[in-house]
Amino acid sequence: MPSNLPRWLRYDPEEDISRHGATDRQKCLNMEKKYGWELVRVEKTNDNILKVDCVFKGDTEFPNYLEEKEED
């Protein structure tokens, strides 16, 4: 990810990858399966809680469950 982008910006259009923090590698595999995203790699972080970044191909976002509830 380019160093001039803020950390909260989790999509890198140059590489066409997205990052989502997780506590361990298995959580990355769970996200891949649950949301159908393609896991490219897992990167260690310096965070004590979210110890890895799950790197997925493309611009990935979690579903907005609040919007789904409002439509019901």
Backbone atoms as SQL, in Angstrom:
CREATE TABLE atoms (id INTEGER PRIMARY KEY, chain TEXT, resi INTEGER, resn TEXT, atom TEXT, x REAL, y REAL, z REAL);
INSERT INTO atoms VALUES
  (1, 'A', 1, 'MET', 'N', 0.853, -1.175, 0.000),
  (2, 'A', 1, 'MET', 'CA', 0.000, 0.000, 0.000),
  (3, 'A', 1, 'MET', 'C', 0.895, 1.233, 0.000),
  (4, 'A', 2, 'PRO', 'N', 0.617, 2.201, -0.836),
  (5, 'A', 2, 'PRO', 'CA', 1.440, 3.407, -0.844),
  (6, 'A', 2, 'PRO', 'C', 1.501, 4.050, 0.532),
  (7, 'A', 3, 'SER', 'N', 2.666, 4.507, 0.926),
  (8, 'A', 3, 'SER', 'CA', 2.854, 5.043, 2.274),
  (9, 'A', 3, 'SER', 'C', 2.153, 6.381, 2.502),
  (10, 'A', 4, 'ASN', 'N', 1.771, 7.088, 1.432),
  (11, 'A', 4, 'ASN', 'CA', 1.124, 8.381, 1.615),
  (12, 'A', 4, 'ASN', 'C', -0.380, 8.262, 1.871),
  (13, 'A', 5, 'LEU', 'N', -0.938, 7.052, 1.850),
  (14, 'A', 5, 'LEU', 'CA', -2.363, 6.872, 2.123),
  (15, 'A', 5, 'LEU', 'C', -2.587, 6.688, 3.614),
  (16, 'A', 6, 'PRO', 'N', -3.681, 7.246, 4.147),
  (17, 'A', 6, 'PRO', 'CA', -3.970, 7.032, 5.569),
  (18, 'A', 6, 'PRO', 'C', -4.261, 5.560, 5.844),
  (19, 'A', 7, 'ARG', 'N', -3.936, 5.109, 7.054),
  (20, 'A', 7, 'ARG', 'CA', -4.115, 3.705, 7.422),
  (21, 'A', 7, 'ARG', 'C', -5.570, 3.257, 7.301),
  (22, 'A', 8, 'TRP', 'N', -6.524, 4.168, 7.573),
  (23, 'A', 8, 'TRP', 'CA', -7.928, 3.771, 7.515),
  (24, 'A', 8, 'TRP', 'C', -8.393, 3.493, 6.094),
  (25, 'A', 9, 'LEU', 'N', -7.665, 3.993, 5.101),
  (26, 'A', 9, 'LEU', 'CA', -8.041, 3.735, 3.718),
  (27, 'A', 9, 'LEU', 'C', -7.529, 2.352, 3.352),
  (28, 'A', 10, 'ARG', 'N', -8.393, 1.400, 3.318),
  (29, 'A', 10, 'ARG', 'CA', -8.002, 0.006, 3.235),
  (30, 'A', 10, 'ARG', 'C', -8.014, -0.555, 1.815),
  (31, 'A', 11, 'TYR', 'N', -8.420, 0.229, 0.818),
  (32, 'A', 11, 'TYR', 'CA', -8.394, -0.234, -0.565),
  (33, 'A', 11, 'TYR', 'C', -7.270, 0.472, -1.302),
  (34, 'A', 12, 'ASP', 'N', -6.450, -0.310, -1.991),
  (35, 'A', 12, 'ASP', 'CA', -5.348, 0.234, -2.778),
  (36, 'A', 12, 'ASP', 'C', -5.672, 0.038, -4.259),
  (37, 'A', 13, 'PRO', 'N', -6.107, 1.108, -4.943),
  (38, 'A', 13, 'PRO', 'CA', -6.497, 0.970, -6.346),
  (39, 'A', 13, 'PRO', 'C', -5.324, 0.631, -7.269),
  (40, 'A', 14, 'GLU', 'N', -4.114, 1.003, -6.873),
  (41, 'A', 14, 'GLU', 'CA', -2.952, 0.695, -7.712),
  (42, 'A', 14, 'GLU', 'C', -2.709, -0.809, -7.792),
  (43, 'A', 15, 'GLU', 'N', -2.861, -1.498, -6.664),
  (44, 'A', 15, 'GLU', 'CA', -2.671, -2.949, -6.631),
  (45, 'A', 15, 'GLU', 'C', -3.993, -3.703, -6.763),
  (46, 'A', 16, 'ASP', 'N', -5.118, -2.994, -6.661),
  (47, 'A', 16, 'ASP', 'CA', -6.447, -3.586, -6.660),
  (48, 'A', 16, 'ASP', 'C', -6.576, -4.637, -5.564),
  (49, 'A', 17, 'ILE', 'N', -6.238, -4.208, -4.335),
  (50, 'A', 17, 'ILE', 'CA', -6.358, -5.075, -3.169),
  (51, 'A', 17, 'ILE', 'C', -7.000, -4.306, -2.016),
  (52, 'A', 18, 'SER', 'N', -7.635, -5.051, -1.116),
  (53, 'A', 18, 'SER', 'CA', -8.228, -4.490, 0.091),
  (54, 'A', 18, 'SER', 'C', -7.650, -5.198, 1.296),
  (55, 'A', 19, 'ARG', 'N', -7.586, -4.489, 2.412),
  (56, 'A', 19, 'ARG', 'CA', -7.106, -5.066, 3.666),
  (57, 'A', 19, 'ARG', 'C', -8.195, -4.987, 4.734),
  (58, 'A', 20, 'HIS', 'N', -8.285, -6.068, 5.496),
  (59, 'A', 20, 'HIS', 'CA', -9.189, -6.113, 6.642),
  (60, 'A', 20, 'HIS', 'C', -8.407, -6.706, 7.802),
  (61, 'A', 21, 'GLY', 'N', -8.411, -6.023, 8.941),
  (62, 'A', 21, 'GLY', 'CA', -7.692, -6.495, 10.116),
  (63, 'A', 21, 'GLY', 'C', -8.371, -7.697, 10.750),
  (64, 'A', 22, 'ALA', 'N', -7.555, -8.577, 11.329),
  (65, 'A', 22, 'ALA', 'CA', -8.082, -9.761, 12.009),
  (66, 'A', 22, 'ALA', 'C', -7.132, -10.173, 13.124),
  (67, 'A', 23, 'THR', 'N', -7.630, -11.011, 14.014),
  (68, 'A', 23, 'THR', 'CA', -6.817, -11.461, 15.139),
  (69, 'A', 23, 'THR', 'C', -5.846, -12.574, 14.760),
  (70, 'A', 24, 'ASP', 'N', -6.176, -13.342, 13.709),
  (71, 'A', 24, 'ASP', 'CA', -5.281, -14.421, 13.279),
  (72, 'A', 24, 'ASP', 'C', -5.595, -14.846, 11.847),
  (73, 'A', 25, 'ARG', 'N', -4.720, -15.675, 11.296),
  (74, 'A', 25, 'ARG', 'CA', -4.836, -16.135, 9.905),
  (75, 'A', 25, 'ARG', 'C', -6.166, -16.851, 9.644),
  (76, 'A', 26, 'GLN', 'N', -6.613, -17.640, 10.602),
  (77, 'A', 26, 'GLN', 'CA', -7.849, -18.403, 10.411),
  (78, 'A', 26, 'GLN', 'C', -9.038, -17.480, 10.156),
  (79, 'A', 27, 'LYS', 'N', -9.047, -16.323, 10.797),
  (80, 'A', 27, 'LYS', 'CA', -10.140, -15.361, 10.572),
  (81, 'A', 27, 'LYS', 'C', -10.130, -14.877, 9.116),
  (82, 'A', 28, 'CYS', 'N', -8.940, -14.750, 8.530),
  (83, 'A', 28, 'CYS', 'CA', -8.845, -14.368, 7.111),
  (84, 'A', 28, 'CYS', 'C', -9.479, -15.445, 6.230),
  (85, 'A', 29, 'LEU', 'N', -9.173, -16.689, 6.543),
  (86, 'A', 29, 'LEU', 'CA', -9.745, -17.804, 5.779),
  (87, 'A', 29, 'LEU', 'C', -11.262, -17.854, 5.950),
  (88, 'A', 30, 'ASN', 'N', -11.729, -17.542, 7.156),
  (89, 'A', 30, 'ASN', 'CA', -13.180, -17.506, 7.406),
  (90, 'A', 30, 'ASN', 'C', -13.857, -16.423, 6.575),
  (91, 'A', 31, 'MET', 'N', -13.230, -15.220, 6.510),
  (92, 'A', 31, 'MET', 'CA', -13.786, -14.120, 5.699),
  (93, 'A', 31, 'MET', 'C', -13.835, -14.514, 4.233),
  (94, 'A', 32, 'GLU', 'N', -12.764, -15.134, 3.755),
  (95, 'A', 32, 'GLU', 'CA', -12.701, -15.552, 2.350),
  (96, 'A', 32, 'GLU', 'C', -13.875, -16.469, 2.020),
  (97, 'A', 33, 'LYS', 'N', -14.112, -17.436, 2.886),
  (98, 'A', 33, 'LYS', 'CA', -15.188, -18.398, 2.657),
  (99, 'A', 33, 'LYS', 'C', -16.563, -17.743, 2.790),
  (100, 'A', 34, 'LYS', 'N', -16.753, -16.961, 3.843),
  (101, 'A', 34, 'LYS', 'CA', -18.063, -16.372, 4.123),
  (102, 'A', 34, 'LYS', 'C', -18.502, -15.375, 3.052),
  (103, 'A', 35, 'TYR', 'N', -17.579, -14.514, 2.609),
  (104, 'A', 35, 'TYR', 'CA', -17.947, -13.436, 1.681),
  (105, 'A', 35, 'TYR', 'C', -17.573, -13.718, 0.230),
  (106, 'A', 36, 'GLY', 'N', -16.870, -14.834, -0.025),
  (107, 'A', 36, 'GLY', 'CA', -16.506, -15.181, -1.395),
  (108, 'A', 36, 'GLY', 'C', -15.376, -14.329, -1.952),
  (109, 'A', 37, 'TRP', 'N', -14.591, -13.714, -1.054),
  (110, 'A', 37, 'TRP', 'CA', -13.464, -12.892, -1.485),
  (111, 'A', 37, 'TRP', 'C', -12.255, -13.778, -1.747),
  (112, 'A', 38, 'GLU', 'N', -11.346, -13.324, -2.600),
  (113, 'A', 38, 'GLU', 'CA', -10.120, -14.070, -2.889),
  (114, 'A', 38, 'GLU', 'C', -8.990, -13.560, -1.996),
  (115, 'A', 39, 'LEU', 'N', -8.547, -14.406, -1.072),
  (116, 'A', 39, 'LEU', 'CA', -7.455, -14.053, -0.172),
  (117, 'A', 39, 'LEU', 'C', -6.136, -14.150, -0.930),
  (118, 'A', 40, 'VAL', 'N', -5.400, -13.040, -0.966),
  (119, 'A', 40, 'VAL', 'CA', -4.124, -12.987, -1.682),
  (120, 'A', 40, 'VAL', 'C', -2.965, -13.340, -0.745),
  (121, 'A', 41, 'ARG', 'N', -3.002, -12.760, 0.455),
  (122, 'A', 41, 'ARG', 'CA', -1.949, -13.028, 1.440),
  (123, 'A', 41, 'ARG', 'C', -2.390, -12.521, 2.810),
  (124, 'A', 42, 'VAL', 'N', -1.619, -12.909, 3.822),
  (125, 'A', 42, 'VAL', 'CA', -1.847, -12.459, 5.185),
  (126, 'A', 42, 'VAL', 'C', -0.568, -11.761, 5.637),
  (127, 'A', 43, 'GLU', 'N', -0.700, -10.520, 6.128),
  (128, 'A', 43, 'GLU', 'CA', 0.456, -9.734, 6.558),
  (129, 'A', 43, 'GLU', 'C', 0.400, -9.503, 8.060),
  (130, 'A', 44, 'LYS', 'N', 1.515, -9.681, 8.737),
  (131, 'A', 44, 'LYS', 'CA', 1.591, -9.380, 10.163),
  (132, 'A', 44, 'LYS', 'C', 1.544, -7.871, 10.363),
  (133, 'A', 45, 'THR', 'N', 0.935, -7.450, 11.493),
  (134, 'A', 45, 'THR', 'CA', 0.901, -6.033, 11.847),
  (135, 'A', 45, 'THR', 'C', 1.612, -5.851, 13.180),
  (136, 'A', 46, 'ASN', 'N', 1.715, -4.625, 13.626),
  (137, 'A', 46, 'ASN', 'CA', 2.285, -4.335, 14.938),
  (138, 'A', 46, 'ASN', 'C', 1.199, -4.107, 15.986),
  (139, 'A', 47, 'ASP', 'N', -0.044, -4.397, 15.630),
  (140, 'A', 47, 'ASP', 'CA', -1.175, -4.207, 16.528),
  (141, 'A', 47, 'ASP', 'C', -1.278, -5.405, 17.477),
  (142, 'A', 48, 'ASN', 'N', -1.541, -5.145, 18.759),
  (143, 'A', 48, 'ASN', 'CA', -1.642, -6.225, 19.741),
  (144, 'A', 48, 'ASN', 'C', -2.953, -6.994, 19.661),
  (145, 'A', 49, 'ILE', 'N', -3.968, -6.417, 19.050),
  (146, 'A', 49, 'ILE', 'CA', -5.263, -7.092, 18.954),
  (147, 'A', 49, 'ILE', 'C', -5.495, -7.617, 17.543),
  (148, 'A', 50, 'LEU', 'N', -5.482, -6.710, 16.553),
  (149, 'A', 50, 'LEU', 'CA', -5.631, -7.133, 15.152),
  (150, 'A', 50, 'LEU', 'C', -4.231, -7.441, 14.625),
  (151, 'A', 51, 'LYS', 'N', -3.786, -8.648, 14.856),
  (152, 'A', 51, 'LYS', 'CA', -2.392, -9.031, 14.629),
  (153, 'A', 51, 'LYS', 'C', -2.031, -9.251, 13.172),
  (154, 'A', 52, 'VAL', 'N', -3.047, -9.368, 12.297),
  (155, 'A', 52, 'VAL', 'CA', -2.772, -9.565, 10.877),
  (156, 'A', 52, 'VAL', 'C', -3.690, -8.691, 10.036),
  (157, 'A', 53, 'ASP', 'N', -3.250, -8.407, 8.825),
  (158, 'A', 53, 'ASP', 'CA', -4.093, -7.820, 7.799),
  (159, 'A', 53, 'ASP', 'C', -4.369, -8.906, 6.779),
  (160, 'A', 54, 'CYS', 'N', -5.639, -9.140, 6.514),
  (161, 'A', 54, 'CYS', 'CA', -6.038, -10.068, 5.465),
  (162, 'A', 54, 'CYS', 'C', -6.085, -9.254, 4.179),
  (163, 'A', 55, 'VAL', 'N', -5.340, -9.665, 3.184),
  (164, 'A', 55, 'VAL', 'CA', -5.262, -8.925, 1.928),
  (165, 'A', 55, 'VAL', 'C', -6.069, -9.683, 0.874),
  (166, 'A', 56, 'PHE', 'N', -7.109, -9.008, 0.364),
  (167, 'A', 56, 'PHE', 'CA', -8.009, -9.619, -0.605),
  (168, 'A', 56, 'PHE', 'C', -7.909, -8.918, -1.956),
  (169, 'A', 57, 'LYS', 'N', -8.156, -9.672, -3.015),
  (170, 'A', 57, 'LYS', 'CA', -8.164, -9.110, -4.364),
  (171, 'A', 57, 'LYS', 'C', -9.410, -8.251, -4.524),
  (172, 'A', 58, 'GLY', 'N', -9.233, -7.064, -5.111),
  (173, 'A', 58, 'GLY', 'CA', -10.362, -6.191, -5.421),
  (174, 'A', 58, 'GLY', 'C', -10.763, -5.282, -4.276),
  (175, 'A', 59, 'ASP', 'N', -11.835, -4.545, -4.512),
  (176, 'A', 59, 'ASP', 'CA', -12.380, -3.598, -3.538),
  (177, 'A', 59, 'ASP', 'C', -13.467, -4.321, -2.752),
  (178, 'A', 60, 'THR', 'N', -13.124, -4.782, -1.558),
  (179, 'A', 60, 'THR', 'CA', -14.052, -5.579, -0.757),
  (180, 'A', 60, 'THR', 'C', -14.600, -4.760, 0.396),
  (181, 'A', 61, 'GLU', 'N', -15.880, -4.942, 0.678),
  (182, 'A', 61, 'GLU', 'CA', -16.523, -4.265, 1.797),
  (183, 'A', 61, 'GLU', 'C', -17.447, -5.250, 2.479),
  (184, 'A', 62, 'PHE', 'N', -17.557, -5.121, 3.794),
  (185, 'A', 62, 'PHE', 'CA', -18.503, -5.945, 4.523),
  (186, 'A', 62, 'PHE', 'C', -19.913, -5.493, 4.196),
  (187, 'A', 63, 'PRO', 'N', -20.869, -6.425, 4.168),
  (188, 'A', 63, 'PRO', 'CA', -22.262, -6.032, 3.937),
  (189, 'A', 63, 'PRO', 'C', -22.737, -5.087, 5.040),
  (190, 'A', 64, 'ASN', 'N', -23.605, -4.166, 4.689),
  (191, 'A', 64, 'ASN', 'CA', -24.174, -3.248, 5.668),
  (192, 'A', 64, 'ASN', 'C', -25.481, -3.848, 6.187),
  (193, 'A', 65, 'TYR', 'N', -25.359, -4.575, 7.299),
  (194, 'A', 65, 'TYR', 'CA', -26.520, -5.258, 7.848),
  (195, 'A', 65, 'TYR', 'C', -27.583, -4.291, 8.363),
  (196, 'A', 66, 'LEU', 'N', -27.197, -3.081, 8.726),
  (197, 'A', 66, 'LEU', 'CA', -28.175, -2.101, 9.190),
  (198, 'A', 66, 'LEU', 'C', -29.113, -1.703, 8.054),
  (199, 'A', 67, 'GLU', 'N', -28.582, -1.523, 6.852),
  (200, 'A', 67, 'GLU', 'CA', -29.413, -1.171, 5.710),
  (201, 'A', 67, 'GLU', 'C', -30.388, -2.304, 5.401),
  (202, 'A', 68, 'GLU', 'N', -29.920, -3.560, 5.494),
  (203, 'A', 68, 'GLU', 'CA', -30.791, -4.696, 5.220),
  (204, 'A', 68, 'GLU', 'C', -31.938, -4.746, 6.216),
  (205, 'A', 69, 'LYS', 'N', -31.668, -4.456, 7.502),
  (206, 'A', 69, 'LYS', 'CA', -32.707, -4.472, 8.529),
  (207, 'A', 69, 'LYS', 'C', -33.752, -3.386, 8.276),
  (208, 'A', 70, 'GLU', 'N', -33.315, -2.208, 7.825),
  (209, 'A', 70, 'GLU', 'CA', -34.238, -1.106, 7.573),
  (210, 'A', 70, 'GLU', 'C', -35.184, -1.409, 6.425),
  (211, 'A', 71, 'GLU', 'N', -34.739, -2.216, 5.454),
  (212, 'A', 71, 'GLU', 'CA', -35.558, -2.547, 4.291),
  (213, 'A', 71, 'GLU', 'C', -36.652, -3.530, 4.639),
  (214, 'A', 72, 'ASP', 'N', -36.480, -4.317, 5.711),
  (215, 'A', 72, 'ASP', 'CA', -37.479, -5.333, 6.103),
  (216, 'A', 72, 'ASP', 'C', -38.781, -4.721, 6.548);
